[in-house]
Amino acid sequence: MEKVFGIIPASSSSYVFIWIFGVLIAVILVGVIVMFAMLSYQAKNARFTVNNQGLSIGPGLYGRFIPKEKIDAAGVRVINMDIDSEYKPKWRTNGAGLPGYSAGWFKLANKEKALLFLTDRTRVVYIPTTDNYSVLLSVREAEELAGLMQRW
């Protein structure tokens, strides 16, 4: 002989809470998936455009435009983080630190605030600004980008 016993149904307020909680978790998960998709896209497709107005970084979560007047052109240079270890990111304050890709706001080993877009730490253009932060970019043509900005 077999007899099945069921649970006493939850109150309607508990039932609503469970559904709201489930929907909230689903929305958060979708947001995280979208964020990682955007970071993945940016890690392969970020562009750094220099023109007479300034430096444009994008697309992506941390993309922006930095006016020419805000860039300390005399301080722009190419660095290798294996040698220039004071520029290595130490603390992530608002960004993504994934294997092979760092993007967003970091504190460097030298305590400087910096906006990073790094995939290769041996060919990095270091761009100081007058707004109390620097920008570090991994660029194929690092010397060319640095030279353009130094001539401003």
N, C-alpha and C positions, 0 to 999 in steps of 0.2 A: 504494500500500500504506500502511496506517495501523496503528500499534501504540500502544496506550495503556499507560502505566506508572503504577502507583499508589504512594502514599507508604508507607513502612514504618509500621505502626500504632504509635501512642504507647504507652508502657508503661501498665499499668493504674493506677499511682499518678499519672501525669500526667493521664490521662483523668479520674480522680476529682477532681483539683485543678481542672481546667478547669470541671467541672460545679459544684463548690462555689463557685468564683469567680463563675461566671455567676449562680448562685442568690443569692449575697451582693449582687451589683450590682443584681439585680432587686428584692430587699428594700429596699435603699437608695433606689432610684428610687420605689418605692411609698411609702416613708416621706416622701420629699420632696413627692410629689404630694399626700399626705394633709395635710402641713403647710401647703402653699399653699392647699389647699381650706379648711382651718380658718381661715387668715388672711383669705381672701376672704370667708368667712361672717362673721367677726368685724368686718371693715371695714364691713359693712352692718347688722349686727345687735347690736353691742355695746350694753349697757345699763349705766347708772350709777344705782344705787338708793341713795337717802339715807333713813335711818330713825333712830330714837332710839339704835340700837346703833352705827351708823357708816356707812361707804360700801362698797357692794358693786359690783364691776366684773366683768362677764362677759357672755356665755360666752367662752371662748377660752384660748389658751395662757398668757396672762399675767394672766388674771382672778384676782381675790383679794378678800378682805374686809379692810378697814382699820377697826379699832375707833375709835369717836368719840374716845376718850382719846388716841389716837396722832396726831390731826389738830390742827394749829395753826390753829384757826378764825380767829384774828385776822389771819393772813397770807393767807387765801384771797382771791383776786381774779381778775378777768377781765383777760386780757392779749391783745395783738395782737403776734405775733412779728415783723411787719414793722416795728413801732415799738420793741418791747421785745426787741431783738436778743440781749441777754444770755441769754435763755431759749431760744434756738434750739438744737436738738440738734446737737452737734458730732461726737461719737464714739458709735457703736453698740457696746455691750458685750455685749448678749444680746437681740437683737430682730430685727425686720424693718423695713427701710427701703425701702419700695416707692414708686413714683411715686404720690403722692396718699394714702399711708397709712404711718404709722410706728407701730409697736407694740412694746413691750418696754422693756428697760433701755438708757438712753443717758446720756452725759455731756453737759451743756449747755455753752454758750459760757462761762458763768460758773463752770465746773468743778463744778457741782452734779450729783449723781447723781439721775436722774429716771426714773419709770415713765411712758411715753407711750402715749396712745391718740389719735393725731392724724389728722384728715382735712382740716380747715380750720384753718390757722394764724392766722387773723385773729380767731377767736372761741374762745379757749382759757381754761379755768378752771385756774388755778394753785393747787395744794393742797399746802402744805408739811406735813411730818409730823415727829414727834419722833424718828423712827427714822433720821434722817440721809439722807433722800431726799424728793423731791417727786413729786407726780402731776400730769400735764398732760393734760387731757381736752378734746377738741373736742365741744361740746355746743350744740344748737340754742338752748336756753333757758339760756345761760351765766350771765346776771345772776341768774336765779331760783335756779339751783343754788348759785352763790356766796353769795347772800343767805341761803339755808337754812343753809348751813354756817357762815356768819359769826354767825348767831344762836344757835349751840350754847352 
